[in-house]
Amino acid sequence: MSDESPRVNVLGVGISAVNMGRALEIIRGWIERREQHYVCVTPAHVVMECYHHPDLYPLLNLSGLTTPDGVSIVWLLRLQGRGEVGRVCGPDLMEAVCDISASKGWRHYFYGGRPGVAALLEKKLTVRHPGLQVVGLHSPPFSALGAEEDARVVEQINASSPDIVWIGISSPKQEQWMAAHVGKVSAPVLVGVGAAFDFLSGVKPRAPIWMQRSGLEWLYRLGSEPDRLWRRYVQYPLFGILVAAQLLGLRRFED
């Protein structure tokens, strides 16, 4: 089966028409063939970041996968005839990959999180997934790294020979980091998972399952961190208007 998946244009972002099982198949193929790719996990607010900052479009459209994260994205793809599509969000993808990693011998590196979070994440995941190999951790500063420091980090990552590097530094910084480092970092797979580090380490609570499945996880997160996240979610009404205009043919967004 080909590792290429069709994409659906959502406001100019090509969202991969995949579900969790298909995403795992594709990632497995990359690792087995040592092909270097990156994965953008993409809810509506990331699409809106591209709309407001068009220089971000290539970062998502040149990825190996740009997965449908938010339930609204999944509904949109299904509405356009992609009934096989399912939600592939950061925490769930990370858990699913870790679940099969021990049997395949895959090696993991965690890049991101506040100081101490990556170590806590390693502890929690190795308990939940016996045999999981975590070969390195790095918590970068909030500010951008200088060229020399960045080169040292790349050397450190490559020395640990990971198969997958998980990046948890929020959007769009993680997409920018992956696009700049694919090919420099020797790992076949880079995956930007945002807040998954906090959720899976237990530092922050995740929304109840019913809210995740009904498309209300964003509301839970807004209630948990209103001062930090209100600017992100205040864009959702505009997202709905733009999507309606695109579906009705009133507005065109180039791929």
Contacts in CASP RR format, 6 or more apart in sequence:
PFRMAT RR
TARGET T0000
AUTHOR 0000-0000-0000
METHOD contacts of the structure
MODEL  1
MSDESPRVNVLGVGISAVNMGRALEIIRGWIERREQHYVCVTPAHVVMEC
YHHPDLYPLLNLSGLTTPDGVSIVWLLRLQGRGEVGRVCGPDLMEAVCDI
SASKGWRHYFYGGRPGVAALLEKKLTVRHPGLQVVGLHSPPFSALGAEED
ARVVEQINASSPDIVWIGISSPKQEQWMAAHVGKVSAPVLVGVGAAFDFL
SGVKPRAPIWMQRSGLEWLYRLGSEPDRLWRRYVQYPLFGILVAAQLLGL
RRFED
1 25 0 8 1.000
3 25 0 8 1.000
3 26 0 8 1.000
3 29 0 8 1.000
3 30 0 8 1.000
5 16 0 8 1.000
5 17 0 8 1.000
5 18 0 8 1.000
5 22 0 8 1.000
5 26 0 8 1.000
5 65 0 8 1.000
6 16 0 8 1.000
6 17 0 8 1.000
6 82 0 8 1.000
7 14 0 8 1.000
7 15 0 8 1.000
7 16 0 8 1.000
7 17 0 8 1.000
7 66 0 8 1.000
7 255 0 8 1.000
8 14 0 8 1.000
8 15 0 8 1.000
8 17 0 8 1.000
8 76 0 8 1.000
8 77 0 8 1.000
8 80 0 8 1.000
8 82 0 8 1.000
9 15 0 8 1.000
9 246 0 8 1.000
9 253 0 8 1.000
9 255 0 8 1.000
10 47 0 8 1.000
10 73 0 8 1.000
10 76 0 8 1.000
10 77 0 8 1.000
10 243 0 8 1.000
10 246 0 8 1.000
11 47 0 8 1.000
11 48 0 8 1.000
11 50 0 8 1.000
11 51 0 8 1.000
11 239 0 8 1.000
11 242 0 8 1.000
11 243 0 8 1.000
11 246 0 8 1.000
11 253 0 8 1.000
12 47 0 8 1.000
12 50 0 8 1.000
12 57 0 8 1.000
12 61 0 8 1.000
12 253 0 8 1.000
12 254 0 8 1.000
12 255 0 8 1.000
13 42 0 8 1.000
13 46 0 8 1.000
13 47 0 8 1.000
13 50 0 8 1.000
13 57 0 8 1.000
13 60 0 8 1.000
13 61 0 8 1.000
13 66 0 8 1.000
14 60 0 8 1.000
14 61 0 8 1.000
14 66 0 8 1.000
14 255 0 8 1.000
15 42 0 8 1.000
15 66 0 8 1.000
15 67 0 8 1.000
15 68 0 8 1.000
15 73 0 8 1.000
15 76 0 8 1.000
15 77 0 8 1.000
16 23 0 8 1.000
16 64 0 8 1.000
16 65 0 8 1.000
16 66 0 8 1.000
16 67 0 8 1.000
16 68 0 8 1.000
17 68 0 8 1.000
17 77 0 8 1.000
17 82 0 8 1.000
17 84 0 8 1.000
17 85 0 8 1.000
18 26 0 8 1.000
18 65 0 8 1.000
18 67 0 8 1.000
18 68 0 8 1.000
18 85 0 8 1.000
18 86 0 8 1.000
18 88 0 8 1.000
19 84 0 8 1.000
19 85 0 8 1.000
19 86 0 8 1.000
19 87 0 8 1.000
19 88 0 8 1.000
20 86 0 8 1.000
20 87 0 8 1.000
20 88 0 8 1.000
20 92 0 8 1.000
20 93 0 8 1.000
20 96 0 8 1.000
21 96 0 8 1.000
22 84 0 8 1.000
23 39 0 8 1.000
23 65 0 8 1.000
23 67 0 8 1.000
23 88 0 8 1.000
23 93 0 8 1.000
24 96 0 8 1.000
24 97 0 8 1.000
24 100 0 8 1.000
26 64 0 8 1.000
26 65 0 8 1.000
27 39 0 8 1.000
27 65 0 8 1.000
27 97 0 8 1.000
27 164 0 8 1.000
27 189 0 8 1.000
27 191 0 8 1.000
28 100 0 8 1.000
28 104 0 8 1.000
29 35 0 8 1.000
30 36 0 8 1.000
30 37 0 8 1.000
30 188 0 8 1.000
30 189 0 8 1.000
31 104 0 8 1.000
31 106 0 8 1.000
31 163 0 8 1.000
31 164 0 8 1.000
31 188 0 8 1.000
31 189 0 8 1.000
33 188 0 8 1.000
34 188 0 8 1.000
35 188 0 8 1.000
36 182 0 8 1.000
36 183 0 8 1.000
36 185 0 8 1.000
36 186 0 8 1.000
36 187 0 8 1.000
36 188 0 8 1.000
36 189 0 8 1.000
37 63 0 8 1.000
37 64 0 8 1.000
37 65 0 8 1.000
37 182 0 8 1.000
37 188 0 8 1.000
37 189 0 8 1.000
37 190 0 8 1.000
38 63 0 8 1.000
38 64 0 8 1.000
38 178 0 8 1.000
38 179 0 8 1.000
38 182 0 8 1.000
38 189 0 8 1.000
38 190 0 8 1.000
38 191 0 8 1.000
38 192 0 8 1.000
39 63 0 8 1.000
39 64 0 8 1.000
39 65 0 8 1.000
39 66 0 8 1.000
39 67 0 8 1.000
39 93 0 8 1.000
39 189 0 8 1.000
39 190 0 8 1.000
39 191 0 8 1.000
39 192 0 8 1.000
40 46 0 8 1.000
40 59 0 8 1.000
40 60 0 8 1.000
40 63 0 8 1.000
40 65 0 8 1.000
40 66 0 8 1.000
40 67 0 8 1.000
40 175 0 8 1.000
40 178 0 8 1.000
40 192 0 8 1.000
41 67 0 8 1.000
41 69 0 8 1.000
41 88 0 8 1.000
41 89 0 8 1.000
41 90 0 8 1.000
41 93 0 8 1.000
41 191 0 8 1.000
41 192 0 8 1.000
41 193 0 8 1.000
41 194 0 8 1.000
42 60 0 8 1.000
42 66 0 8 1.000
42 67 0 8 1.000
42 68 0 8 1.000
42 69 0 8 1.000
42 73 0 8 1.000
43 69 0 8 1.000
43 70 0 8 1.000
43 72 0 8 1.000
43 73 0 8 1.000
43 89 0 8 1.000
43 218 0 8 1.000
44 70 0 8 1.000
44 72 0 8 1.000
44 73 0 8 1.000
44 235 0 8 1.000
44 236 0 8 1.000
44 239 0 8 1.000
45 171 0 8 1.000
45 218 0 8 1.000
45 232 0 8 1.000
45 233 0 8 1.000
45 235 0 8 1.000
45 236 0 8 1.000
46 60 0 8 1.000
46 69 0 8 1.000
46 171 0 8 1.000
46 172 0 8 1.000
46 175 0 8 1.000
47 73 0 8 1.000
47 239 0 8 1.000
48 235 0 8 1.000
48 238 0 8 1.000
48 239 0 8 1.000
49 56 0 8 1.000
49 171 0 8 1.000
49 172 0 8 1.000
50 56 0 8 1.000
50 57 0 8 1.000
50 60 0 8 1.000
51 242 0 8 1.000
53 172 0 8 1.000
56 172 0 8 1.000
56 175 0 8 1.000
56 176 0 8 1.000
58 179 0 8 1.000
59 172 0 8 1.000
59 175 0 8 1.000
59 176 0 8 1.000
59 178 0 8 1.000
59 179 0 8 1.000
60 66 0 8 1.000
60 175 0 8 1.000
61 255 0 8 1.000
62 179 0 8 1.000
63 175 0 8 1.000
63 178 0 8 1.000
63 179 0 8 1.000
67 88 0 8 1.000
67 89 0 8 1.000
67 93 0 8 1.000
68 74 0 8 1.000
68 77 0 8 1.000
68 85 0 8 1.000
68 86 0 8 1.000
68 87 0 8 1.000
68 88 0 8 1.000
69 87 0 8 1.000
69 88 0 8 1.000
69 89 0 8 1.000
69 90 0 8 1.000
70 87 0 8 1.000
70 89 0 8 1.000
70 215 0 8 1.000
70 217 0 8 1.000
71 87 0 8 1.000
71 212 0 8 1.000
71 213 0 8 1.000
71 214 0 8 1.000
71 215 0 8 1.000
71 217 0 8 1.000
72 215 0 8 1.000
72 239 0 8 1.000
74 85 0 8 1.000
74 86 0 8 1.000
74 87 0 8 1.000
76 243 0 8 1.000
77 83 0 8 1.000
77 85 0 8 1.000
78 85 0 8 1.000
79 247 0 8 1.000
89 196 0 8 1.000
90 191 0 8 1.000
90 192 0 8 1.000
90 193 0 8 1.000
90 194 0 8 1.000
90 196 0 8 1.000
91 193 0 8 1.000
91 195 0 8 1.000
91 196 0 8 1.000
91 199 0 8 1.000
91 200 0 8 1.000
91 206 0 8 1.000
93 191 0 8 1.000
93 193 0 8 1.000
93 196 0 8 1.000
94 125 0 8 1.000
94 166 0 8 1.000
94 191 0 8 1.000
94 193 0 8 1.000
94 196 0 8 1.000
94 200 0 8 1.000
95 128 0 8 1.000
95 200 0 8 1.000
97 106 0 8 1.000
97 164 0 8 1.000
97 191 0 8 1.000
98 108 0 8 1.000
98 125 0 8 1.000
98 128 0 8 1.000
98 129 0 8 1.000
98 132 0 8 1.000
99 129 0 8 1.000
100 106 0 8 1.000
101 108 0 8 1.000
101 129 0 8 1.000
101 131 0 8 1.000
101 132 0 8 1.000
101 133 0 8 1.000
102 129 0 8 1.000
102 130 0 8 1.000
102 131 0 8 1.000
102 132 0 8 1.000
102 133 0 8 1.000
105 133 0 8 1.000
105 163 0 8 1.000
106 133 0 8 1.000
106 163 0 8 1.000
106 164 0 8 1.000
107 133 0 8 1.000
107 134 0 8 1.000
107 135 0 8 1.000
107 160 0 8 1.000
107 161 0 8 1.000
107 162 0 8 1.000
107 163 0 8 1.000
107 164 0 8 1.000
108 132 0 8 1.000
108 133 0 8 1.000
108 134 0 8 1.000
108 135 0 8 1.000
108 136 0 8 1.000
108 162 0 8 1.000
108 163 0 8 1.000
108 164 0 8 1.000
108 165 0 8 1.000
108 166 0 8 1.000
109 134 0 8 1.000
109 135 0 8 1.000
109 136 0 8 1.000
109 137 0 8 1.000
109 138 0 8 1.000
109 157 0 8 1.000
109 160 0 8 1.000
109 162 0 8 1.000
109 164 0 8 1.000
109 165 0 8 1.000
109 166 0 8 1.000
109 187 0 8 1.000
110 118 0 8 1.000
110 121 0 8 1.000
110 122 0 8 1.000
110 134 0 8 1.000
110 136 0 8 1.000
110 137 0 8 1.000
110 138 0 8 1.000
110 166 0 8 1.000
110 197 0 8 1.000
111 118 0 8 1.000
111 137 0 8 1.000
111 138 0 8 1.000
111 140 0 8 1.000
111 153 0 8 1.000
111 157 0 8 1.000
111 165 0 8 1.000
111 166 0 8 1.000
111 167 0 8 1.000
111 168 0 8 1.000
111 169 0 8 1.000
112 118 0 8 1.000
112 138 0 8 1.000
112 139 0 8 1.000
112 140 0 8 1.000
112 167 0 8 1.000
112 168 0 8 1.000
112 169 0 8 1.000
112 197 0 8 1.000
113 139 0 8 1.000
113 168 0 8 1.000
113 169 0 8 1.000
113 197 0 8 1.000
113 198 0 8 1.000
114 139 0 8 1.000
114 203 0 8 1.000
115 139 0 8 1.000
116 139 0 8 1.000
117 139 0 8 1.000
117 197 0 8 1.000
117 198 0 8 1.000
117 201 0 8 1.000
117 203 0 8 1.000
118 137 0 8 1.000
118 138 0 8 1.000
118 139 0 8 1.000
118 197 0 8 1.000
118 201 0 8 1.000
119 137 0 8 1.000
120 201 0 8 1.000
120 202 0 8 1.000
120 203 0 8 1.000
121 197 0 8 1.000
121 200 0 8 1.000
121 201 0 8 1.000
122 134 0 8 1.000
122 137 0 8 1.000
124 200 0 8 1.000
124 201 0 8 1.000
124 202 0 8 1.000
125 132 0 8 1.000
125 134 0 8 1.000
125 200 0 8 1.000
126 132 0 8 1.000
126 134 0 8 1.000
135 160 0 8 1.000
135 161 0 8 1.000
135 162 0 8 1.000
136 157 0 8 1.000
136 160 0 8 1.000
136 162 0 8 1.000
138 153 0 8 1.000
138 156 0 8 1.000
138 157 0 8 1.000
140 153 0 8 1.000
140 169 0 8 1.000
145 153 0 8 1.000
154 181 0 8 1.000
154 184 0 8 1.000
154 185 0 8 1.000
157 165 0 8 1.000
157 185 0 8 1.000
157 186 0 8 1.000
157 187 0 8 1.000
158 185 0 8 1.000
158 186 0 8 1.000
161 186 0 8 1.000
162 187 0 8 1.000
163 187 0 8 1.000
163 188 0 8 1.000
163 189 0 8 1.000
164 187 0 8 1.000
164 188 0 8 1.000
164 189 0 8 1.000
164 190 0 8 1.000
164 191 0 8 1.000
165 185 0 8 1.000
165 187 0 8 1.000
165 189 0 8 1.000
165 190 0 8 1.000
165 191 0 8 1.000
166 191 0 8 1.000
166 192 0 8 1.000
166 193 0 8 1.000
166 196 0 8 1.000
166 197 0 8 1.000
167 174 0 8 1.000
167 177 0 8 1.000
167 178 0 8 1.000
167 190 0 8 1.000
167 191 0 8 1.000
167 192 0 8 1.000
167 193 0 8 1.000
167 194 0 8 1.000
168 174 0 8 1.000
168 192 0 8 1.000
168 193 0 8 1.000
168 194 0 8 1.000
168 195 0 8 1.000
168 196 0 8 1.000
168 197 0 8 1.000
169 177 0 8 1.000
169 194 0 8 1.000
170 194 0 8 1.000
170 195 0 8 1.000
171 194 0 8 1.000
174 192 0 8 1.000
174 193 0 8 1.000
174 194 0 8 1.000
175 192 0 8 1.000
178 190 0 8 1.000
178 192 0 8 1.000
181 190 0 8 1.000
182 190 0 8 1.000
195 204 0 8 1.000
197 203 0 8 1.000
198 204 0 8 1.000
199 205 0 8 1.000
199 206 0 8 1.000
204 224 0 8 1.000
205 224 0 8 1.000
206 212 0 8 1.000
206 217 0 8 1.000
207 216 0 8 1.000
207 217 0 8 1.000
207 220 0 8 1.000
207 221 0 8 1.000
208 220 0 8 1.000
211 217 0 8 1.000
211 219 0 8 1.000
211 220 0 8 1.000
218 233 0 8 1.000
218 236 0 8 1.000
221 229 0 8 1.000
221 233 0 8 1.000
222 229 0 8 1.000
222 230 0 8 1.000
222 233 0 8 1.000
223 229 0 8 1.000
242 251 0 8 1.000
245 251 0 8 1.000
246 252 0 8 1.000
246 253 0 8 1.000
END
